[in-house]
Protein backbone atom coordinates (compact mmCIF):
# COMPACT_ATOMS: atom_id res chain seq x y z
CA UNK A 1 0.00 0.00 0.00
CA UNK A 2 1.42 3.37 -1.05
CA UNK A 3 0.78 6.20 1.39
CA UNK A 4 -0.18 9.51 -0.22
CA UNK A 5 0.72 12.94 1.08
CA UNK A 6 -2.29 14.34 2.90
CA UNK A 7 -2.82 17.41 0.73
CA UNK A 8 -2.50 15.36 -2.47
CA UNK A 9 -4.90 12.69 -1.21
CA UNK A 10 -7.70 15.17 -0.60
CA UNK A 11 -6.98 17.30 -3.66
CA UNK A 12 -7.42 14.26 -5.91
CA UNK A 13 -10.73 13.36 -4.23
CA UNK A 14 -12.22 16.83 -3.86
CA UNK A 15 -14.91 16.37 -6.51
CA UNK A 16 -16.34 13.22 -4.98
CA UNK A 17 -15.66 14.07 -1.34
CA UNK A 18 -19.07 15.47 -0.40
CA UNK A 19 -21.01 12.55 -1.83
CA UNK A 20 -18.63 10.05 -0.23
CA UNK A 21 -18.94 11.56 3.24
CA UNK A 22 -22.71 11.99 3.05
CA UNK A 23 -23.56 8.58 1.63
CA UNK A 24 -20.75 6.17 2.49
CA UNK A 25 -19.40 7.11 5.93
CA UNK A 26 -21.87 5.95 8.56
CA UNK A 27 -23.02 8.72 10.88
CA UNK A 28 -21.61 11.68 8.98
CA UNK A 29 -24.82 12.98 7.40
CA UNK A 30 -26.46 13.06 10.82
CA UNK A 31 -23.23 14.23 12.43
CA UNK A 32 -23.03 17.41 10.34
CA UNK A 33 -26.50 18.41 11.50
CA UNK A 34 -25.76 17.44 15.08
CA UNK A 35 -22.60 19.54 15.12
CA UNK A 36 -24.47 22.59 13.83
CA UNK A 37 -27.13 22.16 16.51
CA UNK A 38 -24.44 22.28 19.22
CA UNK A 39 -22.95 25.58 18.09
CA UNK A 40 -24.21 28.15 20.63
CA UNK A 41 -26.81 30.53 19.25
CA UNK A 42 -24.81 33.58 20.32
CA UNK A 43 -21.67 32.49 18.44
CA UNK A 44 -20.23 35.29 16.35
CA UNK A 45 -16.78 33.91 15.50
CA UNK A 46 -16.07 30.26 14.68
CA UNK A 47 -12.84 28.39 13.90
CA UNK A 48 -13.05 25.31 11.66
CA UNK A 49 -9.96 23.11 11.61
CA UNK A 50 -9.64 20.88 8.55
CA UNK A 51 -12.70 22.51 7.04
CA UNK A 52 -12.25 20.90 3.61
CA UNK A 53 -15.25 21.53 1.37
CA UNK A 54 -17.27 22.75 4.35
CA UNK A 55 -19.93 20.07 4.82
CA UNK A 56 -20.29 21.01 8.49
CA UNK A 57 -20.38 24.69 7.51
CA UNK A 58 -23.27 24.00 5.13
CA UNK A 59 -25.34 23.05 8.17
CA UNK A 60 -23.94 25.79 10.42
CA UNK A 61 -24.64 28.51 7.84
CA UNK A 62 -28.20 27.17 7.48
CA UNK A 63 -28.74 28.00 11.15
CA UNK A 64 -26.47 31.04 11.47
CA UNK A 65 -26.04 32.72 8.07
CA UNK A 66 -24.17 35.74 9.47
CA UNK A 67 -21.56 33.87 11.51
CA UNK A 68 -17.90 34.77 10.87
CA UNK A 69 -15.79 31.70 10.08
CA UNK A 70 -12.05 31.14 9.89
CA UNK A 71 -11.34 27.85 8.12
CA UNK A 72 -7.95 26.14 7.89
CA UNK A 73 -7.11 23.23 5.59
CA UNK A 74 -4.06 21.74 3.86
CA UNK A 75 -5.84 21.40 0.49
CA UNK A 76 -6.37 24.55 -1.55
CA UNK A 77 -8.48 22.49 -3.96
CA UNK A 78 -10.92 21.64 -1.17
CA UNK A 79 -10.97 25.25 -0.01
CA UNK A 80 -11.76 26.32 -3.57
CA UNK A 81 -14.90 24.19 -3.55
CA UNK A 82 -15.90 25.73 -0.21
CA UNK A 83 -15.43 29.24 -1.62
CA UNK A 84 -17.68 28.42 -4.57
CA UNK A 85 -20.42 27.04 -2.30
CA UNK A 86 -20.53 30.06 -0.01
CA UNK A 87 -19.20 33.13 -1.86
CA UNK A 88 -21.43 35.49 0.12
CA UNK A 89 -20.52 34.28 3.60
CA UNK A 90 -18.04 35.81 6.06
CA UNK A 91 -15.33 33.27 5.36
CA UNK A 92 -11.62 33.65 5.97
CA UNK A 93 -9.99 30.59 4.43
CA UNK A 94 -6.36 29.71 5.12
CA UNK A 95 -4.45 27.00 3.24
CA UNK A 96 -2.05 25.94 5.98
CA UNK A 97 -1.05 23.35 8.56
CA UNK A 98 -3.25 23.97 11.60
CA UNK A 99 -0.58 22.52 13.88
CA UNK A 100 1.77 25.39 13.02
CA UNK A 101 -0.65 28.15 12.01
CA UNK A 102 -1.18 30.80 14.70
CA UNK A 103 -4.73 30.62 16.02
CA UNK A 104 -4.62 33.67 18.28
CA UNK A 105 -5.72 34.06 21.88
CA UNK A 106 -9.27 34.64 23.16
CA UNK A 107 -10.40 35.07 19.57
CA UNK A 108 -13.21 32.58 18.87
CA UNK A 109 -16.54 31.79 20.52
CA UNK A 110 -16.52 28.24 19.18
CA UNK A 111 -14.16 25.87 17.35
CA UNK A 112 -15.04 22.74 15.39
CA UNK A 113 -13.35 19.93 13.50
CA UNK A 114 -14.95 17.11 11.54
CA UNK A 115 -13.21 13.84 10.59
CA UNK A 116 -9.68 15.24 10.55
CA UNK A 117 -7.96 14.51 13.88
CA UNK A 118 -7.77 10.74 13.38
CA UNK A 119 -4.91 11.23 10.92
CA UNK A 120 -2.44 12.43 13.55
CA UNK A 121 -0.58 11.03 16.60
CA UNK A 122 -1.67 11.82 20.13
CA UNK A 123 1.30 14.00 21.02
CA UNK A 124 0.55 16.37 18.12
CA UNK A 125 -3.13 16.51 19.01
CA UNK A 126 -2.34 17.32 22.63
CA UNK A 127 -0.33 20.37 21.58
CA UNK A 128 -3.03 21.44 19.12
CA UNK A 129 -5.80 21.10 21.70
CA UNK A 130 -3.84 23.47 23.93
CA UNK A 131 -3.73 25.98 21.07
CA UNK A 132 -7.46 25.61 20.49
CA UNK A 133 -8.16 26.14 24.18
CA UNK A 134 -6.13 29.34 24.21
CA UNK A 135 -7.79 30.56 21.01
CA UNK A 136 -11.25 30.27 22.54
CA UNK A 137 -12.85 33.09 24.47
CA UNK A 138 -13.98 32.59 28.05
CA UNK A 139 -16.68 29.89 28.18
CA UNK A 140 -15.89 28.94 24.57
CA UNK A 141 -16.48 25.40 23.33
CA UNK A 142 -14.76 23.00 20.96
CA UNK A 143 -16.82 20.41 19.09
CA UNK A 144 -14.99 17.50 17.50
CA UNK A 145 -16.54 14.82 15.34
CA UNK A 146 -14.08 12.11 14.41
CA UNK A 147 -13.41 8.46 13.73
CA UNK A 148 -12.86 6.93 17.19
CA UNK A 149 -12.63 3.33 18.34
CA UNK A 150 -13.72 1.71 21.59
CA UNK A 151 -10.77 -0.48 22.57
CA UNK A 152 -7.07 0.13 23.15
CA UNK A 153 -6.23 -2.90 21.04
CA UNK A 154 -7.91 -1.28 18.02
CA UNK A 155 -6.04 1.97 18.58
CA UNK A 156 -2.73 0.13 18.95
CA UNK A 157 -3.35 -1.92 15.79
CA UNK A 158 -3.93 1.09 13.54
CA UNK A 159 -0.98 2.97 15.04
CA UNK A 160 1.34 0.01 14.43
CA UNK A 161 0.02 -0.41 10.87
CA UNK A 162 0.75 3.23 10.19
CA UNK A 163 4.32 2.81 11.45
CA UNK A 164 4.78 -0.34 9.34
CA UNK A 165 3.50 1.32 6.17
CA UNK A 166 5.65 4.39 6.67
CA UNK A 167 8.69 2.13 6.95
CA UNK A 168 7.69 0.18 3.83
CA UNK A 169 7.14 3.44 1.94
CA UNK A 170 10.54 4.73 3.04
CA UNK A 171 9.04 7.72 4.85
CA UNK A 172 11.63 9.02 7.27
CA UNK A 173 10.30 12.54 7.97
CA UNK A 174 7.35 13.75 10.02
CA UNK A 175 5.34 14.75 6.95
CA UNK A 176 1.61 14.26 6.76
CA UNK A 177 0.53 11.12 4.90
CA UNK A 178 -3.02 9.87 4.71
CA UNK A 179 -3.73 6.91 6.95
CA UNK A 180 -6.36 6.46 9.65
CA UNK A 181 -4.96 6.19 13.18
CA UNK A 182 -8.03 6.56 15.41
CA UNK A 183 -7.83 6.93 19.19
CA UNK A 184 -10.27 5.47 21.64
CA UNK A 185 -13.04 7.77 22.83
CA UNK A 186 -11.56 7.61 26.33
CA UNK A 187 -8.09 8.65 25.16
CA UNK A 188 -9.45 11.47 23.03
CA UNK A 189 -11.36 12.86 26.02
CA UNK A 190 -8.25 12.50 28.18
CA UNK A 191 -6.19 14.50 25.67
CA UNK A 192 -8.71 17.34 25.71
CA UNK A 193 -8.66 17.50 29.50
CA UNK A 194 -4.86 17.38 29.61
CA UNK A 195 -4.83 20.28 27.15
CA UNK A 196 -6.76 22.43 29.62
CA UNK A 197 -10.42 21.91 28.84
CA UNK A 198 -12.45 21.78 32.04
CA UNK A 199 -14.93 19.27 30.71
CA UNK A 200 -15.17 16.97 27.69
CA UNK A 201 -18.05 14.60 26.99
CA UNK A 202 -19.34 12.34 24.24
CA UNK A 203 -22.54 13.76 22.78
CA UNK A 204 -23.08 11.61 19.68
CA UNK A 205 -21.95 8.29 18.21
CA UNK A 206 -23.06 6.27 15.19
CA UNK A 207 -20.76 3.37 14.28
CA UNK A 208 -17.28 4.90 14.72
CA UNK A 209 -18.37 8.47 13.98
CA UNK A 210 -18.13 10.07 17.40
CA UNK A 211 -18.72 13.62 18.59
CA UNK A 212 -17.17 15.22 21.66
CA UNK A 213 -17.96 18.57 23.22
CA UNK A 214 -15.21 20.25 25.23
CA UNK A 215 -15.80 23.30 27.41
CA UNK A 216 -13.08 25.81 28.26
C-alpha positions as CSV (number, residue, x, y, z in Angstrom):
1,X,0.0,0.0,0.0
2,X,1.4,3.4,-1.1
3,X,0.8,6.2,1.4
4,X,-0.2,9.5,-0.2
5,X,0.7,12.9,1.1
6,X,-2.3,14.3,2.9
7,X,-2.8,17.4,0.7
8,X,-2.5,15.4,-2.5
9,X,-4.9,12.7,-1.2
10,X,-7.7,15.2,-0.6
11,X,-7.0,17.3,-3.7
12,X,-7.4,14.3,-5.9
13,X,-10.7,13.4,-4.2
14,X,-12.2,16.8,-3.9
15,X,-14.9,16.4,-6.5
16,X,-16.3,13.2,-5.0
17,X,-15.7,14.1,-1.3
18,X,-19.1,15.5,-0.4
19,X,-21.0,12.5,-1.8
20,X,-18.6,10.0,-0.2
21,X,-18.9,11.6,3.2
22,X,-22.7,12.0,3.1
23,X,-23.6,8.6,1.6
24,X,-20.8,6.2,2.5
25,X,-19.4,7.1,5.9
26,X,-21.9,6.0,8.6
27,X,-23.0,8.7,10.9
28,X,-21.6,11.7,9.0
29,X,-24.8,13.0,7.4
30,X,-26.5,13.1,10.8
31,X,-23.2,14.2,12.4
32,X,-23.0,17.4,10.3
33,X,-26.5,18.4,11.5
34,X,-25.8,17.4,15.1
35,X,-22.6,19.5,15.1
36,X,-24.5,22.6,13.8
37,X,-27.1,22.2,16.5
38,X,-24.4,22.3,19.2
39,X,-23.0,25.6,18.1
40,X,-24.2,28.1,20.6
41,X,-26.8,30.5,19.2
42,X,-24.8,33.6,20.3
43,X,-21.7,32.5,18.4
44,X,-20.2,35.3,16.3
45,X,-16.8,33.9,15.5
46,X,-16.1,30.3,14.7
47,X,-12.8,28.4,13.9
48,X,-13.0,25.3,11.7
49,X,-10.0,23.1,11.6
50,X,-9.6,20.9,8.6
51,X,-12.7,22.5,7.0
52,X,-12.2,20.9,3.6
53,X,-15.2,21.5,1.4
54,X,-17.3,22.7,4.4
55,X,-19.9,20.1,4.8
56,X,-20.3,21.0,8.5
57,X,-20.4,24.7,7.5
58,X,-23.3,24.0,5.1
59,X,-25.3,23.1,8.2
60,X,-23.9,25.8,10.4
61,X,-24.6,28.5,7.8
62,X,-28.2,27.2,7.5
63,X,-28.7,28.0,11.1
64,X,-26.5,31.0,11.5
65,X,-26.0,32.7,8.1
66,X,-24.2,35.7,9.5
67,X,-21.6,33.9,11.5
68,X,-17.9,34.8,10.9
69,X,-15.8,31.7,10.1
70,X,-12.0,31.1,9.9
71,X,-11.3,27.8,8.1
72,X,-8.0,26.1,7.9
73,X,-7.1,23.2,5.6
74,X,-4.1,21.7,3.9
75,X,-5.8,21.4,0.5
76,X,-6.4,24.6,-1.6
77,X,-8.5,22.5,-4.0
78,X,-10.9,21.6,-1.2
79,X,-11.0,25.2,0.0
80,X,-11.8,26.3,-3.6
81,X,-14.9,24.2,-3.5
82,X,-15.9,25.7,-0.2
83,X,-15.4,29.2,-1.6
84,X,-17.7,28.4,-4.6
85,X,-20.4,27.0,-2.3
86,X,-20.5,30.1,0.0
87,X,-19.2,33.1,-1.9
88,X,-21.4,35.5,0.1
89,X,-20.5,34.3,3.6
90,X,-18.0,35.8,6.1
91,X,-15.3,33.3,5.4
92,X,-11.6,33.6,6.0
93,X,-10.0,30.6,4.4
94,X,-6.4,29.7,5.1
95,X,-4.5,27.0,3.2
96,X,-2.1,25.9,6.0
97,X,-1.0,23.4,8.6
98,X,-3.3,24.0,11.6
99,X,-0.6,22.5,13.9
100,X,1.8,25.4,13.0
101,X,-0.7,28.2,12.0
102,X,-1.2,30.8,14.7
103,X,-4.7,30.6,16.0
104,X,-4.6,33.7,18.3
105,X,-5.7,34.1,21.9
106,X,-9.3,34.6,23.2
107,X,-10.4,35.1,19.6
108,X,-13.2,32.6,18.9
109,X,-16.5,31.8,20.5
110,X,-16.5,28.2,19.2
111,X,-14.2,25.9,17.4
112,X,-15.0,22.7,15.4
113,X,-13.4,19.9,13.5
114,X,-14.9,17.1,11.5
115,X,-13.2,13.8,10.6
116,X,-9.7,15.2,10.6
117,X,-8.0,14.5,13.9
118,X,-7.8,10.7,13.4
119,X,-4.9,11.2,10.9
120,X,-2.4,12.4,13.6
121,X,-0.6,11.0,16.6
122,X,-1.7,11.8,20.1
123,X,1.3,14.0,21.0
124,X,0.6,16.4,18.1
125,X,-3.1,16.5,19.0
126,X,-2.3,17.3,22.6
127,X,-0.3,20.4,21.6
128,X,-3.0,21.4,19.1
129,X,-5.8,21.1,21.7
130,X,-3.8,23.5,23.9
131,X,-3.7,26.0,21.1
132,X,-7.5,25.6,20.5
133,X,-8.2,26.1,24.2
134,X,-6.1,29.3,24.2
135,X,-7.8,30.6,21.0
136,X,-11.3,30.3,22.5
137,X,-12.8,33.1,24.5
138,X,-14.0,32.6,28.1
139,X,-16.7,29.9,28.2
140,X,-15.9,28.9,24.6
141,X,-16.5,25.4,23.3
142,X,-14.8,23.0,21.0
143,X,-16.8,20.4,19.1
144,X,-15.0,17.5,17.5
145,X,-16.5,14.8,15.3
146,X,-14.1,12.1,14.4
147,X,-13.4,8.5,13.7
148,X,-12.9,6.9,17.2
149,X,-12.6,3.3,18.3
150,X,-13.7,1.7,21.6
151,X,-10.8,-0.5,22.6
152,X,-7.1,0.1,23.2
153,X,-6.2,-2.9,21.0
154,X,-7.9,-1.3,18.0
155,X,-6.0,2.0,18.6
156,X,-2.7,0.1,19.0
157,X,-3.3,-1.9,15.8
158,X,-3.9,1.1,13.5
159,X,-1.0,3.0,15.0
160,X,1.3,0.0,14.4
161,X,0.0,-0.4,10.9
162,X,0.8,3.2,10.2
163,X,4.3,2.8,11.4
164,X,4.8,-0.3,9.3
165,X,3.5,1.3,6.2
166,X,5.7,4.4,6.7
167,X,8.7,2.1,6.9
168,X,7.7,0.2,3.8
169,X,7.1,3.4,1.9
170,X,10.5,4.7,3.0
171,X,9.0,7.7,4.8
172,X,11.6,9.0,7.3
173,X,10.3,12.5,8.0
174,X,7.3,13.8,10.0
175,X,5.3,14.8,6.9
176,X,1.6,14.3,6.8
177,X,0.5,11.1,4.9
178,X,-3.0,9.9,4.7
179,X,-3.7,6.9,6.9
180,X,-6.4,6.5,9.7
181,X,-5.0,6.2,13.2
182,X,-8.0,6.6,15.4
183,X,-7.8,6.9,19.2
184,X,-10.3,5.5,21.6
185,X,-13.0,7.8,22.8
186,X,-11.6,7.6,26.3
187,X,-8.1,8.6,25.2
188,X,-9.5,11.5,23.0
189,X,-11.4,12.9,26.0
190,X,-8.3,12.5,28.2
191,X,-6.2,14.5,25.7
192,X,-8.7,17.3,25.7
193,X,-8.7,17.5,29.5
194,X,-4.9,17.4,29.6
195,X,-4.8,20.3,27.2
196,X,-6.8,22.4,29.6
197,X,-10.4,21.9,28.8
198,X,-12.4,21.8,32.0
199,X,-14.9,19.3,30.7
200,X,-15.2,17.0,27.7
201,X,-18.1,14.6,27.0
202,X,-19.3,12.3,24.2
203,X,-22.5,13.8,22.8
204,X,-23.1,11.6,19.7
205,X,-21.9,8.3,18.2
206,X,-23.1,6.3,15.2
207,X,-20.8,3.4,14.3
208,X,-17.3,4.9,14.7
209,X,-18.4,8.5,14.0
210,X,-18.1,10.1,17.4
211,X,-18.7,13.6,18.6
212,X,-17.2,15.2,21.7
213,X,-18.0,18.6,23.2
214,X,-15.2,20.2,25.2
215,X,-15.8,23.3,27.4
216,X,-13.1,25.8,28.3
